[in-house]
Amino acid sequence: MEDYYIYIFAGLFVLFMILIIIAYCRLSSLSKKYKLLIKGLSEKNVEDLMISYSDELYKVKNEIEGNIKIRLSDLEKQMPTCLRHFGLVTYNAFENVSNNMSFSFAVLNDNCDGIVITGIYTRDNSYVYSKEIVNGKSVKVLSNEEKEALNKAFASINKK
């Protein structure tokens, strides 16, 4: 029985040696492919190229983020002066004209500065008037419809 153990161990040893040789061949083939990949097609190797591309990408990312923050800051500074609060009222200016063809349109910025535009429609003509709004007050006297349009624009400011 002891003779069989020697043959079993010898067989296992040969099997392990074959497996080691196969693993070595595969590793050496993989190592050659890796060296070719790292060597690359140019003077620099692929690893150096990847590192330089990564550095450039990081620089570009930081530059873009900085530009976005600056532009966003500029836009936030300009927002109070942008006309972004609106009020519209349509109505019949005269009894013989229907379909609410006349209108008053108020537009304001965050500082309550803006304009009221009124369009009066008749069967023969149309007239458009504008009135300046400064600090929420009109320079000229407003009609009821213009006041209503202005109040709608104020309401959108107060929703903030």
Secondary structure as UniProt FT lines:
FT   HELIX           2..39
FT   HELIX           46..78
FT   HELIX           79..81
FT   STRAND          85..91
FT   TURN            95..96
FT   STRAND          102..108
FT   TURN            110..111
FT   STRAND          114..121
FT   STRAND          126..134
FT   TURN            135..136
FT   STRAND          137..138
FT   HELIX           144..158
//
